[in-house]
Amino acid sequence: MAYVKTAISLEESLFREAESLAENMQVSRSKLFATAVSEFISKHKNQQLLAEINAAYADAPDKQEKNNLESMRVKQRQLLQDEPW
C-alpha cells in the first residue's frame, strides 16, 4: 500500500489531546489520524446510505394510489370468492 505524507493545521489544544491519546493507545500520531479519518469517512458513507434509503422509503403511496390498491383488493376478493379451495 502506498502512503502519502500530508500536513494539517490543528488548534494546539486539539493537537495535545491527539498526542496524549496516541500515547495512551500506544500508536503513532500518523496511525491515530489515519484511523480517525478512516472512521470519519465510514460514518459519512453510512449517513449517505441512510439518507438514500430514507428517500426511497419516503415515496409513500398518495391518495390516488391508495384508492387504486383498495379497489384491486376488492376486485381480487370478488374473483377469489367463488374459487373452490
N, C-alpha and C positions, 0 to 999 in steps of 0.2 A: 504494500500500500504506500502510495506517495504521500508525503507530508508537505505542508506549506506553512511557512512562518508568517506571522502577522503581528501587527502592533495594535493595541487598543488603548483607549484612554478611559480611566475609571476615576471616580472620586476616591480620594485617599482612604476614607473610612471603608468603602466597599473593598478596595484592594486589601486593606489589612484584614478584613473579615475573610476574604477569599484565601489569603495567605495562611491564616490561622486554621481554616477548615481543611485546606490541603495538608497542612502539617498533621492535624488530628486524624485525617483519613490515611495518612502516610502515602500520599500520591503527589506527583509534581503539580505545580500550578498549571502547566500545559494540559495535563490529564484532567484536572478539575474543570478548566474552562472548556475543554473538548467535550467532557461529559455533560456539562451544563448546556452547551449549545445543542448537543445531540438530543437531550431530553426536551429542550425548548422546541426544536423542530418537530419532534414526535408529537408533542402536545398540540402544536399548531396544526399538523396534519389531521389529528384526531378531531379537533374542533371543526376543521373544514369538512371532514366526512360527516360529522354530526349535523352540520348546517345543511349539507346536501340531502341527507336522509330526512331531516325535518321538512325541508322544502318539498321533497317528493310526497311526503305524507300530508302536507298541508293542503293538497289538492283534493279536498273532500267533495263528495257529490253535492251539486247545487240542488235547488228545489225541483227543477225540471227532471234532473237525473233520478232523484229520489222517487218522484211520481212514476217515472218510467219503470224503475225497479219494482215498485209495488204493483204496477199493472202487470208486469211479467210474472210476478209471484202468483197473482190471482189467476192469470191465464194458465199457468203451469198446474196449479191446484185443480182447475177445472178439467184440464186434459188428463191428469192422472187419476182423477176421482173414479172413473169407471174402469180402470185397469185392474184385472184380477191378479193380485199379488199372491 
